[in-house]
């Protein structure tokens, strides 16, 4: 069975909806066509020229990069920068480039999931929940058609609350209407007042599924004019957002915990604040750049905050309340390649999926 860029994008965007990405980010198909056939995929954290040449060597049709190769608008492409040269070579070699970045960071099954399993951390919730991710639909359906409409909404992705599916609230009442002479009422007659026994159905759904849910409603509702209401909810989805809070299976002293991180994450060095003298169990972590999370981690009474790109003065914020740890940007995100490969391997058996073998970390350490 042929696989196209569109098929791969659909799988990734179903896992990590593009609507979850930060506004500054540049994700999705950056270069190429959704209609291009794909036989081989190369996954990388950063798209460098060396990685691109690797894709040529492995005869890949598509490169999936975690970090965008294009962040800002480009006024000309002359080959003066590595990103411009990659664009030129990709066009010449008909290689598509797809980016999945902060939208992947936002999901519960994202990079934080991989790290937490690696460090044997039981995650409880995200550190910074993303707001306005939930909507609610209310609609009114003739009683005999309520089951059909309700199931169609479930199939479209509505009615999921954490580990529960097919969630809805229903009650019966009476709806009234009178159509003018231009109408074709499904029940009743035009220009005659009618009262119908109806079921009110209420379901919640992720905001990015709005069009899918509305289409399911309109397609399956019997009325000529569908009565419905959609609300934005203030409710927070505890599994959508940046970072996580969780607990180690067993408490450790601080030095043992740092050795544990070095071994499990395979990092050569770690920057950290002064020791607090407390045992480590409650963990707060943000992969990638996360200096903005220190105060929140302290409010959550975490024993340690793990992230990267921390500045000199950030380490003073520990106030003997929390151990602050910087493991490095690349080091905290390098497992993303393995995560993305696992997603594709589960969904596509007819294509080859490679993790880039190029070490793209631009930060070097002198030992």
C-alpha positions as CSV (number, residue, x, y, z in Angstrom):
1,X,0.0,0.0,0.0
2,X,1.4,3.4,-1.0
3,X,2.1,5.9,1.7
4,X,2.1,9.6,1.0
5,X,3.3,12.6,3.0
6,X,-0.3,13.4,3.8
7,X,-0.8,10.0,5.4
8,X,2.2,10.6,7.7
9,X,1.2,14.1,8.5
10,X,-2.3,12.9,9.4
11,X,-0.9,10.4,11.9
12,X,1.4,12.9,13.5
13,X,-1.2,15.6,13.7
14,X,-3.7,13.3,15.2
15,X,-1.2,12.5,17.9
16,X,0.0,16.1,18.3
17,X,-2.5,18.5,16.8
18,X,-1.0,21.5,15.1
19,X,-3.3,23.8,17.0
20,X,-1.4,23.0,20.2
21,X,1.8,24.6,18.9
22,X,3.0,27.9,20.3
23,X,2.2,30.9,18.2
24,X,5.9,31.7,17.4
25,X,6.5,28.2,16.1
26,X,6.8,27.0,12.5
27,X,5.5,23.5,12.2
28,X,3.9,21.2,9.7
29,X,5.0,20.6,6.1
30,X,7.8,23.2,5.6
31,X,8.8,22.1,2.1
32,X,7.4,19.7,-0.4
33,X,4.0,18.3,-1.3
34,X,1.5,16.3,0.7
35,X,0.9,14.2,-2.5
36,X,4.5,13.0,-2.6
37,X,4.9,9.2,-2.3
38,X,7.1,8.2,0.7
39,X,9.2,5.0,0.9
40,X,11.8,6.1,3.5
41,X,11.8,8.7,6.3
42,X,14.6,10.2,8.3
43,X,13.9,11.6,11.8
44,X,16.2,14.2,13.3
45,X,16.3,16.6,16.2
46,X,18.0,19.3,14.1
47,X,18.2,19.5,10.3
48,X,21.8,20.3,9.5
49,X,23.6,19.9,6.2
50,X,25.2,16.7,7.4
51,X,21.8,15.3,8.3
52,X,20.5,16.3,4.9
53,X,23.4,14.4,3.2
54,X,22.5,11.5,5.4
55,X,19.0,11.6,4.0
56,X,20.4,11.4,0.4
57,X,22.6,8.5,1.4
58,X,19.7,6.6,2.8
59,X,17.4,7.5,-0.1
60,X,14.8,9.2,2.1
61,X,11.8,11.0,0.5
62,X,10.8,12.8,3.7
63,X,12.8,14.4,6.6
64,X,10.9,14.9,9.9
65,X,12.7,17.4,12.1
66,X,11.8,18.4,15.7
67,X,13.4,21.8,15.5
68,X,12.2,24.0,12.6
69,X,14.7,24.8,9.9
70,X,12.8,28.0,9.1
71,X,11.6,30.2,12.0
72,X,11.3,33.6,10.4
73,X,10.3,34.8,6.9
74,X,12.9,34.4,4.2
75,X,13.2,37.2,1.6
76,X,15.7,35.5,-0.6
77,X,17.3,32.1,-1.0
78,X,20.9,32.5,-2.1
79,X,22.6,29.7,-0.2
80,X,24.4,32.1,2.2
81,X,23.2,30.2,5.3
82,X,23.0,26.5,6.0
83,X,19.2,26.6,6.1
84,X,19.0,28.2,2.7
85,X,21.4,25.6,1.3
86,X,19.3,22.8,2.7
87,X,16.2,24.3,1.1
88,X,18.0,24.5,-2.3
89,X,19.2,20.9,-2.1
90,X,15.8,19.6,-0.9
91,X,14.1,21.2,-3.8
92,X,16.7,19.8,-6.2
93,X,16.4,16.3,-4.7
94,X,12.6,16.3,-4.3
95,X,12.9,15.7,-0.5
96,X,10.0,17.0,1.7
97,X,10.6,18.5,5.1
98,X,8.1,18.2,7.9
99,X,8.4,19.8,11.4
100,X,6.7,18.7,14.6
101,X,7.9,20.8,17.6
102,X,6.0,22.6,20.4
103,X,2.8,20.7,19.5
104,X,4.6,17.5,20.3
105,X,5.9,19.1,23.6
106,X,2.3,19.8,24.6
107,X,0.9,16.2,24.6
108,X,1.0,13.7,27.4
109,X,2.6,11.1,25.2
110,X,5.3,13.5,24.0
111,X,9.0,13.8,25.0
112,X,8.1,14.2,28.7
113,X,6.5,10.7,28.6
114,X,9.8,9.1,27.3
115,X,11.9,10.9,29.9
116,X,9.6,10.0,32.8
117,X,9.8,6.3,31.8
118,X,13.6,6.5,31.5
119,X,13.9,8.0,35.0
120,X,11.1,5.8,36.5
121,X,8.9,8.8,37.4
122,X,5.2,8.4,37.9
123,X,3.8,11.6,36.3
124,X,0.8,13.2,37.9
125,X,0.0,16.2,35.8
126,X,1.5,18.8,33.4
127,X,3.4,21.7,35.0
128,X,1.9,24.4,32.7
129,X,-1.6,23.3,31.4
130,X,-2.5,24.8,28.1
131,X,-5.6,26.9,28.4
132,X,-8.8,27.0,26.2
133,X,-8.3,23.5,24.8
134,X,-11.8,22.2,25.7
135,X,-15.2,23.1,24.1
136,X,-18.7,22.0,24.9
137,X,-21.5,21.2,22.5
138,X,-25.2,21.3,23.4
139,X,-27.7,20.1,20.8
140,X,-31.4,19.1,20.7
141,X,-32.5,16.0,18.9
142,X,-35.8,14.1,18.4
143,X,-35.8,11.4,21.0
144,X,-35.8,8.6,18.4
145,X,-32.7,10.0,16.8
146,X,-30.7,10.8,19.9
147,X,-28.7,7.6,19.9
148,X,-27.6,8.0,16.3
149,X,-26.5,11.6,16.8
150,X,-24.8,10.9,20.1
151,X,-22.8,8.0,18.6
152,X,-21.8,10.1,15.6
153,X,-20.4,12.8,18.0
154,X,-18.5,10.1,19.9
155,X,-17.0,8.8,16.6
156,X,-15.9,12.4,15.8
157,X,-13.9,12.6,19.0
158,X,-16.3,14.1,21.4
159,X,-17.1,12.8,24.9
160,X,-13.7,11.9,26.2
161,X,-12.8,12.8,29.8
162,X,-9.3,11.6,30.8
163,X,-9.5,7.8,30.8
164,X,-13.3,7.7,30.0
165,X,-14.9,7.8,26.6
166,X,-18.5,8.1,25.4
167,X,-19.3,10.7,28.1
168,X,-22.4,12.8,27.6
169,X,-25.2,14.4,29.6
170,X,-28.8,13.9,28.4
171,X,-32.2,14.9,29.4
172,X,-35.6,15.0,27.7
173,X,-37.8,18.0,27.2
174,X,-40.0,19.6,24.6
175,X,-38.9,21.7,21.7
176,X,-41.2,24.0,19.7
177,X,-41.0,25.5,16.2
178,X,-43.0,26.7,13.3
179,X,-41.5,26.9,9.8
180,X,-42.5,29.4,7.2
181,X,-43.7,28.5,3.7
182,X,-40.1,28.1,2.4
183,X,-39.3,25.3,4.9
184,X,-39.4,21.5,4.7
185,X,-39.8,20.3,8.3
186,X,-38.5,16.8,9.0
187,X,-41.3,16.5,11.6
188,X,-44.5,18.5,11.4
189,X,-45.9,20.8,8.7
190,X,-44.8,24.2,7.4
191,X,-46.6,27.2,8.8
192,X,-48.1,25.1,11.6
193,X,-46.8,25.4,15.2
194,X,-45.3,22.1,16.4
195,X,-44.1,20.7,19.8
196,X,-41.7,17.7,19.6
197,X,-40.3,15.6,22.4
198,X,-36.5,16.0,22.2
199,X,-33.3,14.9,24.0
200,X,-30.8,17.5,24.9
201,X,-27.3,16.1,24.5
202,X,-24.2,17.7,26.0
203,X,-20.6,16.6,25.1
204,X,-17.2,18.1,25.5
205,X,-14.4,17.8,22.9
206,X,-10.9,19.1,22.2
207,X,-11.0,22.5,20.4
208,X,-9.0,21.3,17.4
209,X,-11.8,18.8,16.7
210,X,-14.4,21.6,16.3
211,X,-15.0,21.2,12.6
212,X,-15.1,17.4,12.8
213,X,-17.7,17.4,15.6
214,X,-19.8,20.0,13.8
215,X,-19.7,18.0,10.6
216,X,-20.8,14.9,12.4
217,X,-23.7,16.8,14.0
218,X,-24.9,18.3,10.7
219,X,-24.6,15.0,8.8
220,X,-26.5,12.9,11.4
221,X,-29.1,15.3,12.8
222,X,-32.4,14.9,11.0
223,X,-33.6,18.5,11.2
224,X,-33.4,20.9,8.3
225,X,-32.1,23.6,10.7
226,X,-30.0,22.2,13.5
227,X,-30.2,23.9,16.9
228,X,-26.9,23.8,18.8
229,X,-24.6,25.8,21.1
230,X,-20.8,25.7,21.5
231,X,-19.0,27.1,24.5
232,X,-15.4,27.6,25.4
233,X,-14.7,26.0,28.8
234,X,-12.3,27.3,31.5
235,X,-11.7,23.6,32.5
236,X,-8.0,22.6,32.3
237,X,-7.0,19.4,30.7
238,X,-4.3,18.0,33.1
239,X,-2.6,16.1,30.3
240,X,-2.1,18.9,27.8
241,X,0.6,21.4,28.4
242,X,4.3,22.0,29.0
243,X,6.4,20.0,31.4
244,X,5.3,17.6,34.1
245,X,5.1,17.0,37.9
246,X,5.7,13.5,39.1
247,X,7.3,11.3,41.8
248,X,10.3,9.0,41.8
249,X,9.5,5.4,42.7
250,X,12.0,5.7,45.6
251,X,13.5,8.7,47.3
252,X,17.2,9.5,46.6
253,X,19.7,11.8,48.1
254,X,20.8,14.7,45.8
255,X,24.2,13.4,44.7
256,X,22.8,9.9,44.0
257,X,20.0,11.5,42.0
258,X,22.4,13.5,39.8
259,X,24.5,10.4,39.1
260,X,21.2,8.6,38.3
261,X,20.3,11.3,35.7
262,X,23.8,11.2,34.1
263,X,23.6,7.5,33.7
264,X,20.0,7.2,32.5
265,X,20.1,10.2,30.2
266,X,23.7,9.6,29.1
267,X,25.0,13.1,29.7
268,X,28.6,14.0,30.3
269,X,28.0,16.8,32.7
270,X,25.2,18.5,34.7
271,X,24.9,22.1,36.0
272,X,23.0,22.4,39.3
273,X,22.3,24.7,42.2
274,X,23.5,24.3,45.8
275,X,22.2,21.2,47.5
276,X,19.2,21.7,49.8
277,X,20.0,18.7,52.0
278,X,16.6,17.2,51.3
279,X,15.7,13.8,49.7
280,X,14.6,13.8,46.1
281,X,11.2,12.4,45.2
282,X,8.9,15.0,43.7
283,X,10.1,16.0,40.3
284,X,9.3,18.9,38.0
285,X,10.7,18.9,34.5
286,X,10.5,20.8,31.3
287,X,12.4,19.4,28.3
288,X,14.2,22.0,26.2
289,X,14.4,25.6,27.4
290,X,12.5,25.9,30.7
291,X,13.9,28.6,32.9
292,X,10.4,30.1,33.2
293,X,9.3,27.1,35.2
294,X,11.4,27.5,38.3
295,X,8.9,29.5,40.4
296,X,6.0,27.2,39.4
297,X,8.1,24.1,40.4
298,X,8.8,25.7,43.8
299,X,5.0,26.5,44.3
300,X,4.3,22.9,43.5
301,X,6.7,21.9,46.3
302,X,8.9,19.9,43.9
303,X,12.2,18.7,45.3
304,X,14.0,19.2,42.0
305,X,13.5,21.1,38.8
306,X,15.1,19.7,35.7
307,X,15.4,21.7,32.4
308,X,18.0,23.4,30.3
309,X,19.3,26.8,29.0
310,X,19.3,28.2,32.6
311,X,21.1,31.4,33.2
312,X,23.6,32.2,36.0
313,X,21.1,34.1,38.2
314,X,18.5,31.3,37.8
315,X,20.4,29.1,40.1
316,X,20.0,31.6,42.9
317,X,16.3,31.1,42.9
318,X,16.5,27.7,44.7
319,X,16.5,29.5,48.1
320,X,17.4,26.0,49.6
321,X,13.8,24.9,48.7
322,X,14.6,23.1,45.5
323,X,17.5,21.6,43.6
324,X,17.8,23.2,40.2
325,X,19.3,21.1,37.4
326,X,20.4,22.0,33.9
327,X,21.0,18.8,31.8
328,X,21.5,20.6,28.5
329,X,19.0,21.4,25.7
330,X,20.1,18.7,23.3
331,X,20.4,16.2,26.1
332,X,16.9,16.7,27.3
333,X,15.4,16.4,23.8
334,X,17.6,13.8,22.0
335,X,15.2,11.0,22.8
336,X,12.5,12.6,20.6
337,X,13.9,10.8,17.6
338,X,13.1,7.5,19.2
339,X,9.7,8.6,20.2
340,X,8.7,9.7,16.7
341,X,10.1,6.5,15.2
342,X,7.9,4.5,17.5
343,X,4.8,6.5,16.4
344,X,5.5,5.8,12.7
345,X,6.5,2.2,13.2
346,X,3.1,1.5,14.8
347,X,1.2,3.1,11.9
348,X,3.2,2.2,8.8
349,X,4.7,-1.1,8.0
350,X,5.5,-0.5,4.3
351,X,8.1,2.3,4.7
352,X,11.6,2.5,6.2
353,X,12.0,4.8,9.2
354,X,15.5,5.8,10.2
355,X,16.7,7.8,13.2
356,X,19.5,10.2,12.1
357,X,22.9,9.0,13.3
358,X,24.3,12.5,13.2
359,X,25.1,14.1,16.5
360,X,23.6,17.6,16.0
361,X,24.3,19.2,19.4
362,X,26.0,22.6,18.6
363,X,27.3,22.8,22.2
364,X,30.6,21.1,22.7
365,X,32.3,20.2,26.1
366,X,36.0,20.3,26.7
367,X,36.9,17.6,29.2
